[in-house]
Structures are given as structure tokens and as C-alpha cells.
Amino acid sequence: MRASEGDLAVLKTEFKADKAMEAIRRAAERLEDMTPLFEEVQEYMVAQTRQRFIDGKSPQGVAWAAKTANTLARYKARGYGNLTRPLIGPGKRLSREIIGQATRSGAVIGSALIYSRVMQEGAEAGQFGSTRTGRPLPFGRIPARPWLGISPADETALVEMAEEYAGKPLAGDG
């Protein structure tokens, strides 16, 4: 026997998913402004970058090139003592003046010091021209000593931070 259209029974089911919908709403709200996550990222990366100056290694774990004998002699002649550690000068400014900024969409760290890029990337003698007396700037080759960057361990930590941040609202902790 065939039922006509009017004879069909309609089954209506309504699901109550208030908790799930609230968790999704909280997650969407939290992901709209991720400033708290990026503040955590920025603080972590500034601390990790400062640690590199203590360790004397790049983000990839490669030891920085040693200071030249000329640099060490110049420091001693100027009364700065025995500053043998790479990237550590008399004022230790580069290691102390690492700055960061976090916004709702990202985090950045770096240094406003004019020489910070040269320390990161290195420079050839004369790359920046010469003095009035014709001496090259810089006077000699400056090896790259990468101090900015994300190590494999940093990457793992950043992923964990992001996962924890994104998961909190779903777990009801947000």
C-alpha cells in the first residue's frame, strides 16, 4: 500500500546543545582578539632571545663566532676589561634592549638599536662606505651572529601555547 503525501508521518527531533553552543561562542569570541596569547608569545620569545646571549648560540644552537683579537685588544685599550663573549659589549645594550609588542593579531620582537641588524646578518668590510679619512665602514668583516629567530624548541612551545589558548573555551576554562 502506498501512502499519499498527506499520510506521511513527520518526525521532528530537537537537540539541546546549549553547552556545546556556548563553548563554540566563547571560542569564537576568544579567537577574535588573541592579544592575551600574543602577549604570552612575546614574553616567551623575549626571554628566549635574552637566554641566547647567555648561551652564545643562535636559535638553531650554533655557537656565535668569537670576537677577533683586534676587537678584544680595542676593548682592553679602552678600559672595558676582558669582554670575550660574542655580542656582549661594554654596555650590554643589545642583550638588554630586546623589545616586544603584542597586538590582537600578532607579536613581534627585536631591537631598536641601529647595529642590531648587522649583528644578526653580519657585514663585509666597507659595506657601509668609508670614513672621511677613507677607512672602510665597518673596518673589518663582522660575522653573522643570529640572535633573533625561533628554535625548534621554541616552535613546540609556541604551538602548545596556541593549543592551550584555543582549547580553553572548549574545555570550559575560558
C-alpha positions as CSV (number, residue, x, y, z in Angstrom):
1,M,0.0,0.0,0.0
2,R,1.3,3.4,-1.0
3,A,0.8,6.3,1.3
4,S,-0.2,9.7,-0.1
5,E,1.7,12.8,0.7
6,G,-0.7,13.8,3.4
7,D,-0.4,10.5,5.1
8,L,3.3,10.7,5.8
9,A,4.3,10.9,9.4
10,V,6.9,13.6,10.2
11,L,9.4,13.0,12.9
12,K,10.8,16.2,14.3
13,T,13.8,16.0,16.7
14,E,15.3,18.9,18.5
15,F,18.7,18.6,20.0
16,K,19.6,20.7,23.0
17,A,23.3,21.6,22.7
18,D,23.4,24.6,25.0
19,K,26.8,23.7,26.5
20,A,28.4,23.0,23.1
21,M,27.0,26.2,21.5
22,E,28.2,28.2,24.5
23,A,31.7,26.7,24.2
24,I,31.8,27.5,20.4
25,R,30.6,31.0,21.1
26,R,33.3,31.5,23.7
27,A,36.0,30.0,21.4
28,A,34.9,32.3,18.5
29,E,35.0,35.3,20.8
30,R,38.4,34.4,22.2
31,L,39.9,33.9,18.7
32,E,38.6,37.3,17.6
33,D,41.1,39.1,19.8
34,M,44.1,37.0,20.5
35,T,46.1,39.7,22.4
36,P,46.4,37.5,25.5
37,L,48.0,34.7,23.5
38,F,50.3,37.1,21.7
39,E,51.4,38.8,24.9
40,E,52.4,35.3,26.2
41,V,54.2,34.6,22.9
42,Q,56.0,37.9,23.0
43,E,57.1,37.5,26.7
44,Y,58.3,34.0,26.0
45,M,60.3,35.0,22.9
46,V,61.9,38.0,24.6
47,A,63.1,35.7,27.4
48,Q,64.3,33.0,25.0
49,T,66.2,35.6,23.0
50,R,67.9,37.0,26.1
51,Q,68.9,33.5,27.0
52,R,70.7,33.2,23.7
53,F,73.1,36.0,24.8
54,I,73.9,33.9,27.9
55,D,74.4,30.7,25.9
56,G,76.2,32.5,23.0
57,K,74.2,30.5,20.4
58,S,71.8,31.1,17.5
59,P,68.2,29.9,17.6
60,Q,69.4,26.7,15.8
61,G,72.0,26.1,18.5
62,V,75.1,27.1,16.5
63,A,77.7,28.9,18.6
64,W,78.3,32.5,17.6
65,A,81.7,33.4,16.1
66,A,84.2,34.5,18.7
67,K,85.3,38.2,18.8
68,T,88.5,38.9,16.9
69,A,91.8,39.6,18.6
70,N,91.5,43.2,17.3
71,T,88.2,43.7,19.0
72,L,89.4,42.3,22.3
73,A,92.5,44.5,22.2
74,R,90.4,47.6,21.4
75,Y,88.1,46.8,24.4
76,K,91.1,46.4,26.7
77,A,92.7,49.6,25.5
78,R,89.5,51.5,26.2
79,G,89.4,50.1,29.7
80,Y,86.4,47.8,29.2
81,G,88.2,44.7,30.6
82,N,88.0,41.3,29.1
83,L,84.7,41.1,27.3
84,T,85.2,37.9,25.4
85,R,81.6,36.7,24.9
86,P,80.2,37.4,21.4
87,L,77.6,40.2,21.1
88,I,78.3,41.3,24.7
89,G,79.8,44.8,24.5
90,P,80.6,47.3,27.3
91,G,77.0,48.4,27.8
92,K,75.4,45.0,27.1
93,R,72.7,47.0,25.3
94,L,71.8,44.5,22.6
95,S,71.0,41.8,25.1
96,R,69.2,44.2,27.5
97,E,67.2,46.2,24.9
98,I,65.3,43.4,23.3
99,I,61.8,44.7,22.9
100,G,58.5,43.1,22.0
101,Q,54.9,44.2,21.1
102,A,51.7,42.2,21.1
103,T,48.5,43.0,19.3
104,R,45.3,41.2,18.7
105,S,46.7,39.7,15.5
106,G,50.4,39.0,16.3
107,A,53.6,39.5,18.2
108,V,57.0,40.9,17.2
109,I,60.3,41.2,19.0
110,G,63.5,42.9,18.1
111,S,65.8,45.8,18.9
112,A,65.7,49.5,18.0
113,L,69.5,49.6,18.2
114,I,71.0,50.7,14.9
115,Y,73.6,47.9,14.9
116,S,71.2,45.1,15.7
117,R,70.7,44.0,12.1
118,V,74.4,43.9,11.4
119,M,74.9,41.7,14.5
120,Q,72.1,39.4,13.1
121,E,73.2,39.3,9.5
122,G,76.8,40.3,9.6
123,A,78.6,42.8,7.2
124,E,81.6,42.9,5.0
125,A,84.4,45.5,5.5
126,G,83.4,48.7,3.7
127,Q,79.8,47.5,3.2
128,F,78.5,50.9,4.6
129,G,81.0,53.1,2.8
130,S,84.0,54.8,4.4
131,T,85.0,57.4,6.9
132,R,86.2,60.9,5.9
133,T,89.7,59.6,6.0
134,G,88.9,56.7,3.7
135,R,88.8,53.9,6.2
136,P,86.1,51.3,5.4
137,L,82.9,51.0,7.4
138,P,82.9,48.7,9.1
139,F,86.6,48.5,9.5
140,G,86.6,44.7,9.2
141,R,84.3,41.9,8.4
142,I,81.5,41.3,11.0
143,P,80.3,37.7,11.1
144,A,76.6,37.0,11.3
145,R,75.6,36.0,14.8
146,P,71.9,35.2,14.6
147,W,70.2,36.2,17.8
148,L,66.6,36.6,16.6
149,G,64.6,33.6,15.5
150,I,62.6,30.6,16.6
151,S,64.3,27.4,17.6
152,P,62.7,24.0,17.2
153,A,62.0,24.0,21.0
154,D,60.5,27.5,20.7
155,E,58.3,26.3,17.9
156,T,57.0,23.4,20.0
157,A,56.4,25.8,23.0
158,L,54.5,28.3,20.8
159,V,52.3,25.5,19.3
160,E,51.5,24.4,22.9
161,M,50.6,27.9,23.9
162,A,48.3,28.3,20.9
163,E,46.6,25.0,21.5
164,E,46.1,25.7,25.2
165,Y,44.7,29.2,24.4
166,A,42.3,27.9,21.7
167,G,41.3,24.9,23.8
168,K,40.4,26.7,27.0
169,P,37.0,27.9,25.9
170,L,36.1,24.4,24.6
171,A,37.1,22.9,27.9
172,G,35.0,25.5,29.8
173,D,38.1,27.3,31.3
174,G,37.8,30.4,29.1
